[in-house]
Amino acid sequence: MSLPPGFLDDLRTRTSLSQVVGRKVMWDARKSNQGKGDMWAPCPFHQEKSASFHVDDRKGFYYCFGCHAKGDAISFVRETENVGFMEAVEILAREAGMPVPKRDPQAQKKADKRTEVADVMEAAVQFFRLQIKTAAAGGVRDYLDRRGLGQGTQDRFDIGFAPDAWQGLWGHLVAKGVTPELILEAGLAKPSTKGGKPYDTFRNRIMFPIRDARGRCTAFGGRAMDPNDNAKYLNSPETILFDKGRSLYNQGPAREAAGKGQPLLVAEGYMDVIALVEAGFGACVAPLGTAITEHQLAMMWRIAPEPIIALDGDTAGLRAAMRLIDLALPLLEAGQSLRFAIMPEGQDPDDVVRSGGKGAMQTLIDGAMPMVDLLWQRETEGRDFDSPERKAALDKALREKIKLIRDPSIRGHYGQAIKDKRWELFRNRPAGGGFPAKGRAFKARRPYDRNAKQWHLDVNATATGKSSYLSGQSSGDVTEYLREAVILAALISTPEIGAEIESKIERLHFHDVAFEAMRMVFITHYGEGQEGLRAEISRQMGGHALESLFAMPHVILSPPVRAPGDCEIALLTVVEEITKLETERGLQSEIDEAIEDMAGLAGEATTWRLAQAAKAHDSAQSGEQDDKTEFEVADNGARISREERSAFDALLERIKAQKP
């Protein structure tokens, strides 16, 4: 008993030989060309130092110029894993997500049937090619000429025409000795429901043969010439040769072009692919007019690591791109992703090429956006985030999407990219970039009444109230809160330092809502001096905002408040506290991500990231130890300069010496 040859063909097509071999060898980076599927390594079958083992990923074969070992993915697994043929097939099938069919004694008979059906499909190709040259197809030729599909293009893609007759193809094939059963099995005809003869599946349509990776015609796509036809495009039904969700139009030629370095483009339909190929973009495929499936996505990634999705610029095209994001997220791997080139509104790639030529399409390809950008656009476009609840809803939606990513490293990078975009959104810079000129009002999306020009915040809490707030927080939260208060007090006490550290203050974000509001006011009004800055904070946030801040014990004792106007002390304090704040947050972020990674495959990368974050944190915190060389802590908790303490002690000694 044997497996159906068709199954083995599909298995070899869906398996990347370089990935299979790559588990056993170390590729020679200088000699290999991954983009072309041309890989070299020392042979795993004999001892050698030179890279004489060659893998042709496009053809699916390997060969060693030293020991002359050769074969495909199945034979490689057999030799390296020391397993039998069926075990090797089962290993590869599991990796490709394909169920292994039970051994069928009728396998050879089925294989013969597939071959017969493939022959019938090729006969149909030739029939349609002949029909497009007849007088009845004059209108079809005119239409193709208007679309820019000349004779050379028609020959290249085997474009044909199905005549407007109920049994045109049927009669032709029967006359050539093809049995009715084979015609029906090929999907070229349908049985009559009224007891009559079977009738042709395709009538009065431009015919586009759909071929597999081996070049066999497995199906057809037909475009209706009658504008009143209910189905503008019609594909063959699924047969023993054709599975729509596992097929790509122009797959074979696209793989060859991608191997020569061209980017892989994914368009929506046949005409788009043909237009792009004729414009010079040979590596182009289409998913046969349906939403891209997981199998089709895997096929694209075997052709190129980062396909560019070039969908139509209409609502349907955008919806298809958005759906593809959800499909692709769980499947992402390092170096394996998608980019999106969205066409201008109302246009498809064919329109772009015809109106702007190759240059217009190349511009869109060069500007293709990463998938994370389109994900962000989908979740934020057309929405307002002017309340904490809406921001929280955005955070939740993005977290749920990022959780779909299985690879911990990619998940971490997506999380950081989203954090950066979130910061940019809520920072809400004015049009044109940059921050407003000093003294201009900053319109931020925060708890702010634009009519009253006032913040609605509870900033009337007393120092005692703040103490009770702190008592309910963790030590990490308390430390962060204290640092935020000291930074803010130093800035307000000495706003002259604002110009020198403006970029640091812009990137900073306070978790305390009242402190964050004051930070925003500082950014736009520090140029007005301390008096003007305090007045603006009081106007926007109420008269008790500053009183509450400067009533806090740790703020009163901080060097910038004890020495108001001393820019050097204020600057050193702010820079030091910001550094400590950032490293504390960075360490906590790494710890949180590491905990999440533990659910996946935490490895050396996670350990290294934690070690680096801890090292940065310890380095920043060492400033506190350094302070002890310059300051002493008094009984009341205040820090006193050693130099001032020494001078004070000397003064006391002199006073004592002068006493009678």
Buried (B, 14 or more C-beta within 10 A) or exposed (E): EBBBBBBBBBBBBBBBBBEBBBEBBEBBEEBBEEBBBBBBBBBBBEEBEEBBBBBBBBEBBBBBEBEEBEBBBBBBBBBBEEBEEBEBBBBBBEBBEBEBEEEBEEBEEBBEBBBBBBBBBBBBBEBBBEBBEEEBBEEBBEBBEEBBBEEEBBEBBBBBBBBEBBBBBBEBBBEEEBEBEBBBBBBBBEEEEEEEEBBBBBBBBBBBBBBBBEEBBBBBBBBBBEEEBEEEBBBBEBBBBBBBBBBBBBBBBBBBBBBEEBBBBBBBBBBBBBBBBBBEBBBBBBBBBEEBBBBBBBBBBBBBBBBBBBBBBBEEBBEBBBEBBEBBBEBBEEEBBBBBBBBBEEBBBBBBBBEBEBEBBBEBBEEBBBBBBBBBBBBBEEEEBEEEEEBEBBBEBBEEBBBBBBBBBBBBBBBEBBEEBBEEBBBEBEEEEEBEEBEEEBEBBBEBEEEEEEBEBEBBBEBEEBEEBBEEEEEEBBBBBBBBBBBBBBBBBBBBBBEEBBEBBBEBBBEBBBBBBBBBBBBBBBBBEBEBBBBBBBEBBBEBBBBBBBBBBBBEBBBBBBBBEBBEBBBBBBBBBBBBBBBBBBBBBBBEBBEBBEEBEBEEBBEEBBEEBBEBBEEBEEBEEEBEEEBBEEEEEBBBEEEEEEEEEEEEEEEEEEEE
